[in-house]
């Protein structure tokens, strides 16, 4: 299938038209309107600094139900110790920039480009992007951020400078989202880390059904 080239029009091809590796479109911009439209259909930008903007739809999809996060015995002990202090939506900029600069095993560079930082910070100011911050005394030790649409939180990235800090962030995120009426956390990619937190794979038909149901709660559209 061809990879679609986006222009100034705020439309995406249907996710079923993606390439086998998940790539579905090239170009466009990172405006709030385009980003929110993309996420409303499980599409997200992911590219390197020597590439144009690349848009992806991965399937099957790893999702976590906000009420069903798995907390291991060891993580429960960490939570009960109250070693970390947790805040929500208090330091979005620091969280996304730590996600950008934190070294990851098997990765030589980051996909969080400077223009992406600007775009998501704008979404945060609009109330569409959330962050959870985890502190060890006065040091930011971990965190997570993503996009909130309807009843789905589309997780973008997390980081951890201290053992278990990102897991603590995720547990607090899920509780916060559940209290707000959110039903799902989209993990985007299938990783062992998120599986240990309760992530389950959903096939394309089921995932698209979840997205269609979520359209009842958001004001976006897609070209069929």
KALIN-V312085 format. One record per backbone hydrogen bond with DSSP energy under -0.5 kcal/mol. NH is the residue of the N-H (numbers start at 1). CO is the residue of the C=O. If there is no record, write none. Layout:
BEGIN
nh=(NH;NH)
co=(CO;CO)
END
This chain:
BEGIN
nh=(4;4;6;6;11;17;18;19;22;24;25;26;27;28;35;36;37;38;39;40;41;41;42;43;44;46;47;51;55;56;57;60;61;63;63;64;66;68;70;71;72;76;77;78;79;80;81;82;82;83;85;87;89;95;96;97;98;99;100;101;102;104;107;113;116;117;118;119;120;121;122;123;124;125;126;127;127;128;129;130;132;133;134;135;136;137;139;141;141;142;143;144;145;146;147;148;149;149;152;153;154;154;155;155;156;157;159;161;162;165;168;169;170;171;172;173;174;175;176;177;178;179;180;181;181;182;183;184;185;186;187;187;189;191;195;196;197;198;199;200;202;207;208;209;210;211;212;213;214;215;215;216;217;218;220;223;224)
co=(2;24;4;26;9;14;15;23;19;55;55;4;53;6;31;32;33;34;35;36;37;38;39;38;56;54;111;48;25;44;22;202;202;61;200;185;183;65;197;69;70;72;73;74;75;76;77;78;79;78;135;133;131;91;92;93;94;95;96;97;98;107;104;111;113;113;114;115;116;117;118;119;120;121;122;123;124;123;123;146;144;87;142;85;139;135;136;134;139;134;159;132;157;130;154;128;147;152;149;184;147;152;153;186;145;145;143;141;141;162;164;165;166;167;168;169;170;171;172;173;174;175;176;177;178;177;151;151;64;153;62;185;187;189;191;192;193;195;194;63;61;203;204;205;206;207;208;209;210;211;212;213;214;215;218;12;222)
END
